[in-house]
Amino acid sequence: MNVKMPDFNVKKLVKEAGSTLSRVVQLTEEKLGTSEKTEFDSHFENLYERAECTKVWTEKLVRNTEAVLIPNPGNRVEDFIFEKIEKKKPNRLSNLEYLGLDMIEAGGEFGQDGAYGSTLIKVGQAEQKLGQCERDFIGSAGMCYTQPLKKFLEGEMKTIIKEKGILETKRLDLDACKNRVRKARSMLGQQTKDGIPPEVTLEQAERDLRIAQSEFDRQGEITKLLLEGISTSQSSHLRHLHSFVEVQVRYFNQCVEIMNGLQRELASLGGPNPYVPVGLPDDKTNNDANGSDVGGSNMKRARVLCSYDASGSTELNLTANEVIFVSECNPPNPDYMYGKQGLLKGLVPRAFLEMLDD
């Protein structure tokens, strides 16, 4: 059986080996300070420094954002492997969802008709909702922020690095040709050992120099155009950043809504420690425009007896059985009290309240 051997272009291999050796020699001489080096102009250097800065910080932002979205390093590694083999990522439950499942199961064991069991179930259901919101947030943040940034690093940035590497190779070839021209000129008028006239050697060296200069200039323009595109990339990154903030705001608003709903539901169950709406400050220094001591020692808890629709922007909407903080108005008002409901502040009708604190 005849095995066909691959065809080798010996001349091409020899030429490439010679070019590689020439570059190594040139680079070594530059390191030793025995050979001159063609420097890039200041504008090009500034463009490249900006590109390097963009690359380094984009890598850090992606890495740190992913660490926030997926705190478990093992899960991040697993996701990375699935991305590389182009397979769908595992649909993992979040820690909040696992907690919610355990609470619901525990509530069932303790008895859903009892106060503790029913409360465990309600809290567990809320934790599951939070976990689902968290998973949705992670997916949305990845799509609108980390994935576009990673695409930039894997695409445009890799191309810039590749073309800059080619430019550096062309620069070494150019400087090696300049050295050969200088040596050939220094040999003019002398007798050479190989019998080739110095004029012929110089002519060939100058021809090689013109070709090397042309290739270097062409590659320089290609690389420069790519580097100038970094400004457009940063504008794109800015849009992705805005999208990330919007996704994050939506996620936290959903979490606050879920927890406020849970607190209202638990408050309706009664118990020794009625719940206070999310967002109530515990400092004693935040006074409103009317002089009320908001969140301070003058604020007392009150349960809403029945729902109330605010009649104006100065009043609060109330839901039956929710617990809010109230204090006397300044000056006192026989019909209204000053109320704080989470982050909202306003007047509440005194007749709709049952005071919980003496």
LODREN-344561 format. One line per field, with one value per residue (C-alpha): residue number from 1; residue in three letters; x, y, z. Coordinates in Angstrom, 3 decimals. Layout:
<atoms>
nr NUM, ...
rest ala, ...
px X, ...
py Y, ...
pz Z, ...
</atoms>
This chain:
<atoms>
nr 1, 2, 3, 4, 5, 6, 7, 8, 9, 10, 11, 12, 13, 14, 15, 16, 17, 18, 19, 20, 21, 22, 23, 24, 25, 26, 27, 28, 29, 30, 31, 32, 33, 34, 35, 36, 37, 38, 39, 40, 41, 42, 43, 44, 45, 46, 47, 48, 49, 50, 51, 52, 53, 54, 55, 56, 57, 58, 59, 60, 61, 62, 63, 64, 65, 66, 67, 68, 69, 70, 71, 72, 73, 74, 75, 76, 77, 78, 79, 80, 81, 82, 83, 84, 85, 86, 87, 88, 89, 90, 91, 92, 93, 94, 95, 96, 97, 98, 99, 100, 101, 102, 103, 104, 105, 106, 107, 108, 109, 110, 111, 112, 113, 114, 115, 116, 117, 118, 119, 120, 121, 122, 123, 124, 125, 126, 127, 128, 129, 130, 131, 132, 133, 134, 135, 136, 137, 138, 139, 140, 141, 142, 143, 144, 145, 146, 147, 148, 149, 150, 151, 152, 153, 154, 155, 156, 157, 158, 159, 160, 161, 162, 163, 164, 165, 166, 167, 168, 169, 170, 171, 172, 173, 174, 175, 176, 177, 178, 179, 180, 181, 182, 183, 184, 185, 186, 187, 188, 189, 190, 191, 192, 193, 194, 195, 196, 197, 198, 199, 200, 201, 202, 203, 204, 205, 206, 207, 208, 209, 210, 211, 212, 213, 214, 215, 216, 217, 218, 219, 220, 221, 222, 223, 224, 225, 226, 227, 228, 229, 230, 231, 232, 233, 234, 235, 236, 237, 238, 239, 240, 241, 242, 243, 244, 245, 246, 247, 248, 249, 250, 251, 252, 253, 254, 255, 256, 257, 258, 259, 260, 261, 262, 263, 264, 265, 266, 267, 268, 269, 270, 271, 272, 273, 274, 275, 276, 277, 278, 279, 280, 281, 282, 283, 284, 285, 286, 287, 288, 289, 290, 291, 292, 293, 294, 295, 296, 297, 298, 299, 300, 301, 302, 303, 304, 305, 306, 307, 308, 309, 310, 311, 312, 313, 314, 315, 316, 317, 318, 319, 320, 321, 322, 323, 324, 325, 326, 327, 328, 329, 330, 331, 332, 333, 334, 335, 336, 337, 338, 339, 340, 341, 342, 343, 344, 345, 346, 347, 348, 349, 350, 351, 352, 353, 354, 355, 356, 357, 358
rest met, asn, val, lys, met, pro, asp, phe, asn, val, lys, lys, leu, val, lys, glu, ala, gly, ser, thr, leu, ser, arg, val, val, gln, leu, thr, glu, glu, lys, leu, gly, thr, ser, glu, lys, thr, glu, phe, asp, ser, his, phe, glu, asn, leu, tyr, glu, arg, ala, glu, cys, thr, lys, val, trp, thr, glu, lys, leu, val, arg, asn, thr, glu, ala, val, leu, ile, pro, asn, pro, gly, asn, arg, val, glu, asp, phe, ile, phe, glu, lys, ile, glu, lys, lys, lys, pro, asn, arg, leu, ser, asn, leu, glu, tyr, leu, gly, leu, asp, met, ile, glu, ala, gly, gly, glu, phe, gly, gln, asp, gly, ala, tyr, gly, ser, thr, leu, ile, lys, val, gly, gln, ala, glu, gln, lys, leu, gly, gln, cys, glu, arg, asp, phe, ile, gly, ser, ala, gly, met, cys, tyr, thr, gln, pro, leu, lys, lys, phe, leu, glu, gly, glu, met, lys, thr, ile, ile, lys, glu, lys, gly, ile, leu, glu, thr, lys, arg, leu, asp, leu, asp, ala, cys, lys, asn, arg, val, arg, lys, ala, arg, ser, met, leu, gly, gln, gln, thr, lys, asp, gly, ile, pro, pro, glu, val, thr, leu, glu, gln, ala, glu, arg, asp, leu, arg, ile, ala, gln, ser, glu, phe, asp, arg, gln, gly, glu, ile, thr, lys, leu, leu, leu, glu, gly, ile, ser, thr, ser, gln, ser, ser, his, leu, arg, his, leu, his, ser, phe, val, glu, val, gln, val, arg, tyr, phe, asn, gln, cys, val, glu, ile, met, asn, gly, leu, gln, arg, glu, leu, ala, ser, leu, gly, gly, pro, asn, pro, tyr, val, pro, val, gly, leu, pro, asp, asp, lys, thr, asn, asn, asp, ala, asn, gly, ser, asp, val, gly, gly, ser, asn, met, lys, arg, ala, arg, val, leu, cys, ser, tyr, asp, ala, ser, gly, ser, thr, glu, leu, asn, leu, thr, ala, asn, glu, val, ile, phe, val, ser, glu, cys, asn, pro, pro, asn, pro, asp, tyr, met, tyr, gly, lys, gln, gly, leu, leu, lys, gly, leu, val, pro, arg, ala, phe, leu, glu, met, leu, asp, asp
px 0.000, 1.402, 1.181, 1.247, 3.546, 2.521, 4.171, 6.674, 7.704, 11.358, 12.106, 9.190, 10.241, 13.819, 12.638, 10.332, 13.070, 15.444, 12.884, 12.251, 15.980, 16.413, 13.664, 15.179, 18.586, 17.042, 15.082, 18.159, 20.285, 17.583, 17.542, 21.322, 21.187, 23.344, 20.633, 18.217, 14.459, 11.709, 9.389, 5.654, 4.395, 2.882, -0.691, -0.432, 1.069, -1.780, -4.353, -2.750, -2.469, -6.176, -6.995, -4.885, -6.574, -10.008, -9.065, -7.730, -10.678, -13.288, -11.833, -11.981, -15.551, -16.741, -14.965, -16.281, -19.817, -19.985, -18.708, -21.596, -24.192, -22.903, -21.001, -20.184, -16.826, -17.639, -20.831, -18.937, -16.387, -19.190, -20.936, -17.646, -17.131, -20.672, -20.125, -16.922, -18.531, -21.578, -24.057, -27.016, -26.147, -27.710, -30.925, -29.861, -32.148, -30.860, -30.005, -33.132, -35.280, -33.696, -34.351, -37.950, -38.480, -37.135, -39.339, -42.440, -41.626, -40.940, -44.196, -46.057, -44.406, -45.245, -48.788, -50.075, -53.005, -50.629, -49.137, -45.518, -46.210, -48.386, -45.855, -43.007, -44.983, -45.733, -42.111, -40.926, -43.184, -41.777, -38.206, -39.044, -40.328, -37.133, -35.067, -36.926, -36.440, -32.755, -32.414, -34.240, -31.954, -28.813, -29.994, -31.019, -27.801, -25.762, -27.581, -27.487, -24.063, -21.518, -22.147, -21.684, -18.480, -17.154, -18.045, -15.964, -12.989, -13.284, -13.871, -12.700, -10.040, -8.535, -8.379, -6.563, -4.019, -3.488, -2.975, -0.672, 1.403, 1.631, 2.665, 5.448, 6.673, 6.665, 8.562, 11.281, 11.541, 11.832, 14.583, 16.463, 16.379, 17.652, 20.583, 21.399, 21.379, 23.735, 26.102, 25.995, 26.843, 29.745, 31.127, 31.227, 34.712, 35.780, 36.363, 33.862, 34.704, 31.778, 32.702, 29.402, 30.039, 29.010, 26.911, 24.744, 24.325, 23.352, 20.838, 19.162, 19.129, 17.537, 14.911, 14.080, 13.909, 11.356, 9.148, 9.471, 8.658, 5.572, 4.314, 4.994, 3.117, 0.151, -0.072, 0.297, -2.767, -4.821, -3.909, -4.483, -8.013, -8.845, -7.473, -9.501, -12.621, -12.195, -14.105, -17.142, -16.750, -16.756, -19.951, -21.492, -20.259, -21.939, -25.293, -24.793, -23.994, -27.242, -29.138, -27.456, -28.528, -32.122, -32.179, -30.746, -33.302, -36.141, -34.796, -34.496, -37.938, -39.396, -37.637, -38.981, -42.483, -42.334, -41.052, -43.537, -46.315, -44.981, -44.810, -48.397, -49.513, -47.686, -49.001, -52.546, -51.867, -51.204, -48.809, -46.570, -44.320, -46.225, -44.069, -43.001, -42.924, -39.573, -37.567, -38.427, -35.286, -34.193, -32.364, -33.747, -32.481, -34.548, -37.194, -39.846, -40.716, -43.377, -40.943, -42.163, -39.572, -39.624, -38.440, -37.436, -38.746, -42.016, -43.026, -45.377, -46.775, -50.372, -52.440, -54.690, -58.275, -59.518, -58.244, -58.178, -57.662, -55.747, -57.780, -54.688, -50.918, -50.411, -52.108, -51.083, -52.976, -53.618, -54.240, -56.248, -54.157, -50.829, -48.667, -47.234, -45.427, -47.292, -46.748, -48.747, -48.783, -47.109, -49.292, -51.600, -54.576, -57.692, -58.516, -55.094, -51.729, -48.387, -47.589, -44.592, -45.216, -41.944, -40.294, -43.581, -44.628, -47.929, -51.112, -53.307, -56.843, -56.817, -60.139, -58.579, -55.827, -55.466, -52.467, -50.166, -47.768, -48.801
py 0.000, 3.318, 6.145, 9.582, 11.892, 15.519, 17.981, 20.318, 23.593, 23.472, 26.971, 28.386, 26.573, 27.783, 31.341, 31.296, 29.820, 32.519, 35.253, 33.857, 33.707, 37.261, 38.488, 36.687, 38.221, 41.687, 41.405, 40.177, 43.030, 45.524, 44.088, 44.390, 47.939, 47.133, 47.735, 50.576, 50.103, 51.788, 53.533, 54.012, 57.599, 59.035, 58.983, 55.266, 54.571, 56.488, 54.521, 51.237, 52.219, 53.092, 49.725, 47.884, 49.826, 48.972, 45.296, 45.054, 46.841, 45.067, 41.724, 42.840, 44.144, 40.906, 38.783, 40.791, 41.080, 37.310, 36.828, 38.988, 37.267, 33.740, 33.777, 30.042, 29.665, 26.045, 27.072, 29.726, 27.136, 24.763, 27.466, 28.317, 24.669, 24.396, 27.591, 26.209, 22.921, 24.873, 23.026, 24.391, 25.410, 23.382, 24.892, 25.138, 26.269, 29.248, 29.075, 31.094, 28.551, 25.680, 27.568, 28.164, 24.471, 23.468, 26.023, 24.833, 21.201, 22.054, 24.000, 20.963, 18.781, 21.175, 21.558, 24.283, 24.949, 26.116, 29.624, 28.496, 25.996, 28.357, 31.172, 28.919, 28.054, 31.705, 32.744, 29.760, 30.758, 34.298, 32.944, 30.904, 34.042, 35.878, 33.001, 33.038, 36.806, 36.300, 33.715, 35.977, 38.848, 36.746, 35.700, 39.227, 40.780, 38.226, 38.942, 42.726, 43.250, 40.452, 38.597, 41.683, 42.564, 39.006, 39.092, 42.258, 40.595, 37.410, 39.246, 42.814, 42.786, 39.510, 40.878, 43.995, 41.911, 39.649, 42.549, 44.315, 41.125, 41.040, 44.710, 43.933, 41.162, 43.571, 46.062, 43.510, 42.646, 46.350, 46.993, 43.853, 45.160, 48.564, 46.842, 44.871, 48.101, 49.765, 46.802, 46.655, 50.353, 49.895, 47.214, 49.440, 49.572, 46.379, 42.935, 40.284, 36.630, 35.218, 37.170, 39.080, 42.785, 45.004, 47.101, 44.081, 43.222, 46.814, 46.908, 43.731, 45.000, 48.285, 46.382, 44.262, 47.408, 49.040, 45.943, 45.697, 49.401, 49.050, 46.012, 47.725, 50.897, 48.879, 46.806, 49.976, 51.512, 48.346, 48.223, 51.945, 51.724, 48.907, 50.853, 53.931, 51.748, 51.406, 54.689, 53.127, 50.048, 52.145, 53.883, 50.450, 49.406, 52.510, 51.392, 47.926, 49.493, 51.483, 48.302, 46.512, 49.274, 49.081, 45.311, 45.695, 48.363, 46.176, 43.198, 45.085, 46.648, 43.169, 41.980, 44.907, 44.299, 40.605, 41.310, 44.105, 41.773, 39.093, 41.516, 42.639, 39.020, 38.111, 41.206, 40.091, 36.854, 38.800, 37.368, 38.758, 40.752, 42.516, 43.242, 46.686, 47.534, 47.262, 50.448, 51.983, 53.781, 53.149, 56.415, 59.199, 62.155, 62.140, 64.822, 65.753, 69.260, 69.575, 68.691, 65.109, 62.736, 60.209, 56.773, 58.194, 57.857, 59.710, 57.182, 54.390, 51.344, 51.228, 48.594, 49.688, 48.653, 48.808, 49.880, 53.584, 55.366, 58.623, 61.696, 63.692, 63.635, 64.514, 61.304, 57.633, 54.708, 52.113, 48.355, 46.564, 44.860, 46.369, 47.872, 51.373, 53.907, 57.053, 60.152, 63.253, 65.998, 69.289, 71.136, 68.311, 67.424, 65.793, 63.865, 62.893, 61.515, 61.627, 58.182, 56.404, 53.436, 51.967, 54.805, 56.735, 59.498, 61.327, 61.914, 59.012, 59.252, 58.612, 56.696, 53.985, 53.119, 50.864, 51.835, 48.927, 50.865, 52.743
pz 0.000, -1.083, 1.412, -0.136, 1.758, 2.157, -0.197, 1.411, -0.139, 0.850, -0.392, 1.581, 4.744, 4.386, 3.791, 6.829, 8.995, 7.823, 8.567, 12.037, 12.763, 11.497, 13.832, 16.808, 16.065, 15.657, 18.903, 20.780, 19.479, 20.497, 24.012, 24.160, 22.818, 19.778, 17.207, 16.509, 16.885, 14.868, 17.331, 16.802, 16.806, 19.994, 18.629, 17.883, 21.319, 23.001, 21.028, 22.013, 25.700, 25.693, 24.096, 26.691, 29.491, 28.055, 27.827, 31.383, 33.007, 30.892, 32.002, 35.635, 35.307, 33.705, 36.307, 39.274, 37.889, 37.381, 40.938, 42.197, 40.030, 40.753, 44.075, 43.948, 42.093, 41.268, 39.488, 37.516, 36.379, 35.426, 33.407, 31.683, 30.657, 29.305, 27.293, 25.780, 24.721, 23.518, 25.701, 27.645, 31.184, 34.004, 35.358, 39.005, 41.812, 43.770, 47.467, 48.209, 46.377, 48.298, 51.535, 50.489, 49.721, 53.128, 54.894, 53.070, 53.846, 57.509, 57.703, 56.429, 59.050, 61.888, 60.637, 58.338, 60.675, 63.415, 63.589, 63.180, 60.415, 58.370, 58.774, 57.628, 54.518, 53.711, 54.237, 52.202, 49.320, 49.465, 49.472, 46.376, 44.660, 45.624, 44.264, 40.956, 40.726, 41.449, 38.678, 36.239, 37.256, 36.731, 33.274, 32.255, 33.591, 31.674, 28.419, 28.666, 30.263, 30.799, 27.537, 25.298, 27.179, 26.823, 23.126, 22.797, 24.508, 22.426, 19.168, 18.648, 21.359, 20.176, 16.637, 17.840, 19.768, 16.750, 14.337, 16.807, 16.963, 13.155, 13.201, 15.682, 13.373, 10.426, 12.559, 13.336, 9.629, 8.783, 11.323, 10.236, 6.653, 7.811, 9.502, 6.350, 4.307, 6.804, 6.702, 2.892, 2.660, 5.035, 2.678, -0.401, -1.877, -0.072, -1.461, -0.302, 0.382, -1.600, -4.690, -4.864, -5.466, -2.517, -4.907, -5.740, -2.053, -1.298, -4.164, -2.912, 0.682, -0.381, -2.399, 0.645, 2.767, 0.460, 0.594, 4.386, 4.793, 2.598, 4.553, 7.871, 6.828, 5.554, 8.734, 10.804, 9.129, 9.674, 13.366, 13.823, 12.361, 14.764, 17.727, 16.799, 16.956, 20.739, 21.185, 19.513, 21.709, 24.868, 23.726, 23.299, 26.746, 28.177, 26.772, 28.237, 31.617, 31.574, 30.736, 33.642, 36.062, 34.782, 35.267, 38.764, 39.731, 38.481, 40.451, 43.751, 43.300, 42.809, 45.972, 48.020, 46.650, 47.596, 51.106, 51.775, 50.662, 52.983, 55.912, 55.341, 55.156, 58.366, 60.117, 59.284, 61.200, 64.400, 66.967, 69.686, 67.357, 64.559, 61.516, 60.406, 56.664, 54.871, 54.665, 58.033, 59.362, 62.933, 63.433, 65.579, 63.654, 60.450, 61.003, 58.471, 57.375, 60.083, 62.885, 63.484, 64.865, 62.009, 63.095, 66.468, 69.986, 69.181, 66.517, 67.633, 65.915, 64.770, 62.966, 60.111, 60.883, 57.294, 53.910, 53.079, 49.749, 50.080, 49.143, 48.166, 47.740, 51.428, 52.612, 52.547, 51.039, 53.733, 53.587, 56.238, 58.946, 57.886, 60.609, 60.185, 62.364, 63.418, 65.525, 66.447, 63.865, 64.630, 65.463, 66.698, 64.497, 66.033, 62.852, 61.463, 62.569, 60.785, 59.326, 57.864, 55.597, 54.413, 52.504, 52.180, 54.558, 54.914, 56.864, 57.971, 59.462, 63.200, 63.057, 60.839, 63.325, 66.343, 68.435, 69.324, 71.563, 74.680
</atoms>
